[in-house]
Amino acid sequence: QVQLVESGGGLVQPGGSLRLSCVASGVTIGLNAMAWYRQAPGKERELVAAISSLRNTNYADSVKGRFTISRDISKNVVYLQMNTLKPDDTAVYYCHDRLRGYWGQGTQVTVSS
C-alpha cells in the first residue's frame, strides 16, 4: 500500500522560505517519478515541480528560479524547497506518485503579511 505524507507547510511572510517534505512508503522514490502539485481556492490543481527516476527535474514557469525539488533516496523522502514566496503561492500542496497515481493528503501553505 502506497502512502505519501506531506509536512512543512504553514504561514510565512512574502519573501520567506519553506521546505515541504513528502515521506513515501510502499514506493521506492528512486525508481519512480514524483511530483508536487498545488491547488489554490477556486482554481484547478496544477503541477509545480517534478523529478524523474533519473533526477531530471521540471518546473512550472511561475516557480522557476524560486523552488527546487529534490529527493533523499536513503530516507525515501521528496522535498520542495520554496524561496522568495509570494502571496500567489498560497495553496494546498500535494505530493504525487506519477507512476501509480497516488496522492498525499496535502499541506497548506499561506503566504501573507
C-alpha positions as CSV (number, residue, x, y, z in Angstrom):
1,Q,0.0,0.0,0.0
2,V,1.4,3.4,-1.0
3,Q,1.3,6.2,1.4
4,L,2.5,9.8,0.9
5,V,2.6,12.1,3.9
6,E,3.4,15.7,3.4
7,S,4.6,18.2,6.1
8,G,6.3,21.5,6.4
9,G,3.5,23.9,5.4
10,G,2.5,26.9,7.3
11,L,2.1,30.7,7.4
12,V,5.0,32.7,6.0
13,Q,5.5,36.3,5.0
14,P,6.1,37.3,1.4
15,G,9.8,36.8,0.6
16,G,10.1,34.0,3.1
17,S,11.0,30.3,2.6
18,L,9.6,26.9,3.5
19,R,10.6,23.4,2.8
20,L,8.0,20.8,2.2
21,S,8.7,17.1,2.8
22,C,6.9,14.1,1.4
23,V,7.6,10.8,3.2
24,A,6.8,7.9,1.0
25,S,6.0,4.3,2.0
26,G,5.1,1.4,-0.3
27,V,7.0,3.0,-3.2
28,T,10.7,3.4,-3.8
29,I,11.0,7.1,-4.9
30,G,14.4,6.5,-6.5
31,L,12.8,4.2,-9.1
32,N,9.7,6.4,-9.6
33,A,8.8,9.8,-11.0
34,M,7.4,12.0,-8.2
35,A,5.9,15.5,-8.3
36,W,4.5,18.3,-6.2
37,Y,1.2,19.9,-7.2
38,R,-0.8,22.7,-5.7
39,Q,-4.4,23.8,-5.6
40,A,-5.5,27.3,-4.6
41,P,-9.1,28.1,-3.7
42,G,-11.3,28.2,-6.7
43,K,-8.5,27.0,-9.0
44,E,-7.6,23.7,-10.6
45,R,-4.8,21.6,-9.3
46,E,-1.5,22.5,-11.1
47,L,1.9,20.9,-11.4
48,V,4.6,22.8,-9.5
49,A,7.6,20.6,-9.9
50,A,8.6,17.0,-10.9
51,I,11.6,14.8,-10.6
52,S,12.2,11.6,-12.6
53,S,13.8,8.4,-11.6
54,L,17.0,9.8,-13.4
55,R,16.7,13.0,-11.3
56,N,15.6,15.1,-14.3
57,T,13.5,18.0,-13.0
58,N,11.0,20.3,-14.5
59,Y,9.1,23.3,-13.0
60,A,6.1,25.4,-13.6
61,D,7.1,28.8,-15.1
62,S,5.7,30.6,-12.2
63,V,8.1,28.9,-9.7
64,K,11.3,28.6,-11.8
65,G,14.3,30.0,-10.0
66,R,12.5,30.1,-6.7
67,F,11.5,26.4,-6.0
68,T,13.7,23.3,-6.0
69,I,12.5,19.7,-6.0
70,S,14.9,17.1,-4.6
71,R,14.9,13.7,-3.0
72,D,16.7,11.6,-0.4
73,I,16.7,8.0,-1.5
74,S,18.1,6.8,1.8
75,K,15.1,8.3,3.6
76,N,12.6,7.8,0.8
77,V,11.6,11.5,1.0
78,V,10.9,14.1,-1.6
79,Y,11.4,17.7,-0.8
80,L,10.2,21.0,-2.2
81,Q,12.4,24.0,-1.2
82,M,10.4,27.2,-1.7
83,N,12.2,30.5,-1.6
84,T,11.1,34.1,-2.2
85,L,7.5,33.1,-1.6
86,K,4.7,35.3,-2.9
87,P,1.0,35.6,-2.0
88,D,0.1,33.8,-5.2
89,D,1.9,30.7,-3.9
90,T,-0.8,30.3,-1.3
91,A,-2.3,26.9,-1.9
92,V,-2.6,23.3,-0.6
93,Y,0.5,21.4,-1.8
94,Y,0.2,17.8,-2.7
95,C,2.8,15.1,-3.2
96,H,2.1,12.8,-6.2
97,D,3.3,9.4,-7.3
98,R,3.2,9.9,-11.1
99,L,3.5,6.3,-12.0
100,R,0.8,4.8,-9.8
101,G,-1.3,8.0,-9.4
102,Y,-1.3,8.2,-5.6
103,W,-1.7,11.5,-3.8
104,G,-0.9,12.6,-0.3
105,Q,-3.3,14.4,1.9
106,G,-1.8,17.9,1.3
107,T,-0.2,20.6,3.4
108,Q,-1.4,24.2,3.5
109,V,1.0,27.0,2.5
110,T,-0.2,30.5,3.2
111,V,1.9,33.5,2.2
112,S,0.7,36.6,3.8
113,S,1.9,39.7,5.8
